[in-house]
Amino acid sequence: MISIVNNGANCRGYANQICVSSADSKIVSMAVSELGRLKWGPLSYTNIPEMCWKSPITTGLRTRLPALQSSLAVVNMDQPRRFYLLTSPRTGSNLLLKILALEDQPDVYFRKNGGYFFMPLVSLRAELRCSNKHVEKLSTEQKEKLEDCTKSCLIELYRHIETAESKGKLVVIKEHTNFLTNPVVKTQFLYGDDQPARAMSSMRGDRSIHNETILSDEFLKTWCPAFLIRHPALSFPSFYRASIRADGEGFTKSIPGRRGLQMVMTMRWTRKLYDFYAEHFNKFKSQSEPADWPIVLDADDVMSEPAVLVKFCNIIGLDSNKLRYHWEPAKETKNPPRLPWFQAFRTTLDSSTTILTTKIAADINIDEEAKEWKKEFGEEDGQLVESYVRAAMPDYKFLKSKRLRA
């Protein structure tokens, strides 16, 4: 049985001249299946728009995709649920996936890298040199490419969900919360504008006050979310170091580089999305649930409290006997070679063979750490890192108070 979550609008989608309405669940399933069968070949980020939309199947669907996303969020109630691991850079998300060993979980429909469906969009922004550009300053060509790439990312995500659920498998994927940020909200955050620009057409659909993502409320509500957090005094300076390795110190100190740091060295995106889900699931507290959603995992517990991950596995239906705490160092990938920025963010994990307990925050002292940051990064940048860490602490402390305990 397929249950349709409808926001009340009489929305329709079209695929190959087939009408899709909320009254016909079979046709909705067919439309999602058509999306799932699209094949574009290797993602090169520049040819996605051209390759994605030339299929005759999607000629009519192209302008109707938002209806499927926002108004016809398809939830298969007879299949395992969808679990979203919502993370941030340098929180240990790759380590978490390494331990969970999703590729060895028989009930999970595994995706390489664990998710990152919107990584092509992040990469395209970098390629177009508009990662943190004011949304109103984007050229027409940039807007078109970004919109087409956003739609292709959504289709790839829908295809994964449909395939997994058709096989009776769990959907367990991760995404960085800053990857999901609505570009209009990003502009407001970086530039302080009160009402910048109109939303891009690929992001239509109702969004409540806490939803600052490119995904609609109704689609987000089809997921059971688990947030991974880490003490900002560890994650933020770690991101700064990795940024220098990836982009060079010159770019990191530039205005675009500074805006990139500002976008990532914050817990705003995680906190806002947590608040969205907390408000949503609070409505169902009277109903029996195996866990209080949303779940919060703290990186310290991931590294030092195995019982927490065992409990997490039991909640979402993973085999805790498959948890992995030792592994071989990653081999260098030559075909295709890893991009420098990708390698810069995986150096520690790829060279490891087990959990590094030196990465645990424990009772870290920000005052003492700040002195070290100024020595390492220089007075100005050390102060910058410290200011971001201190600004994020209220959100971190709040989220940590909600964390899953054994």
Number of C-alpha atoms within 10 A of each C-alpha: 10 15 14 19 17 17 16 9 10 12 17 19 24 23 23 14 13 16 13 22 21 24 12 12 17 13 18 26 16 14 21 19 16 16 24 18 13 18 11 17 10 8 10 11 18 15 14 22 19 13 15 19 19 12 14 11 19 20 15 17 21 19 14 17 25 23 22 24 24 24 28 28 23 25 21 20 12 11 16 18 21 21 17 19 25 23 24 24 21 23 23 22 24 19 21 19 18 21 21 23 19 23 17 14 18 13 19 21 21 21 16 9 14 20 19 18 24 20 16 20 24 20 15 21 19 12 12 14 12 17 19 21 17 18 21 12 11 14 11 9 10 16 15 14 22 23 18 21 26 24 26 25 19 21 22 19 18 19 19 21 25 22 17 21 22 12 14 17 20 23 23 25 26 24 20 24 23 22 19 19 17 17 23 21 22 21 20 16 15 15 14 11 13 10 10 17 16 10 14 17 13 22 21 17 19 14 18 9 8 16 22 24 23 22 22 21 24 20 19 21 16 17 18 18 24 22 24 25 26 27 21 27 22 18 22 24 24 15 21 20 17 21 20 17 16 18 14 13 15 9 14 21 14 11 11 16 20 14 19 16 20 16 18 22 23 22 24 19 25 22 19 18 21 23 17 21 22 16 13 16 15 12 9 12 11 7 7 8 10 9 13 16 18 23 21 23 24 24 24 18 18 21 22 13 14 16 14 19 23 18 17 22 17 14 14 18 15 24 17 18 10 17 21 15 15 12 13 10 13 13 8 10 8 7 6 6 9 12 9 11 14 11 16 18 20 15 12 12 17 17 12 14 13 17 18 12 10 8 13 18 16 9 6 12 10 15 9 9 16 21 15 13 20 17 12 13 17 13 13 11 17 19 16 19 23 23 13 20 24 14 15 20 16 12 17 23 11 11 23 18 11 15 19 19 14 12
